[in-house]
Amino acid sequence: MSSPQCENGYIRFASELWDAICQIRIPGEARQVFDLIARKTYGYNKKEDAISLSQFVLVTRIKKSNVCACLKQLKKMNLIIQKDNDISNIYSIN
């Protein structure tokens, strides 16, 4: 990533939502997990997306047990919504 450019892709994020996120203290690894959810949803112009635990681990390089703890923390903070279905968990930003 020597010279990132918008022409190579970008995330469209509502200013009001981004401003609200900037006012919240999200601890280290939980912030990484939150950012991945933002990337996989808003980054692809979706409100929600199915994200596997293995995908969280691969992208964030956080241990699976820690990812689970981060997701629990983000739900407790009311920052994300997790829906369970038969295939995988579906995440969205609250």
N, C-alpha and C positions, 0 to 999 in steps of 0.2 A: 504494500500500500504506500507507494512512494509519492503518488500525486492523485489523490482522490478527486473526482470531478462529478458534478451532478449528471453529466451526460451518461455516466456509467451506472446510474440508478440513484434513487433517493427515496426517503420515506416522507410521505405527506401526512402531517400531524396537525390537528386543530390547535391553534395558538392558545385557546382557552384551556384545553386539556393539558397542553405542555406547561403552561403557567401554573396550573394546579399541581402538577407533578413536581415542579421545581420547588414548591413550598413544603413538600413532604420529605422527611428523612427516611430513606430506604437504605438499610444497612447493606454493605458490600455485596455478598453473593446473592442476596435477595434482589438487589438492583440489577444484577446481571440476568437473572431469571426473568424479571419484569421486562427488561429491555428486549429479551428474546421474544417474549409474548407480543410486545409492541411491534417488533420487526416482522413476525410471522402473521400478524393481523393487519395493522395499518400499513405496513410495508408492502403488502400485497393487496391493498384496498379491500380488506375484509373486516367484518366486525368480530369474527371469531374464527378459530382454526383448531384442528386436531393436531396436538403436538405430543409426541411420545416422550417418555422419560429418557429413552436412549438418545433422542434428538437434543434434549436439554443438555445431557451429559456431553455429547459430541461437540456441540457448539460452544457451550460455556466452559467446558473442561472442569466442571464441578462434579464431585462424587454423587452417585445416585441418591444415597441417603441424605446428603446435604441439599440436593435439588428438592427432594420431598419435603424437607424441613422448610426450605425457602417458599415453596408453594403454599404450605400451611400458613406460614407467616404472612404472605401476601394476601391470602384469603381472610385471615384474621384482621388485617389492616383495611379490609374492604377495597383493595386495589384491583383485584382480579375476581372473575367468576369462573368456576370450574363446573362443567356439566359432564356427567359420566354417560357413556353409551356402551354398547356391546363391544365395540372395536377399540376405541381409545377415549382419552379425555379431551374435551373441547374447552379451550380457554378463550377468554375475552377480557378486555380492560373494563373495569366497572366505572 
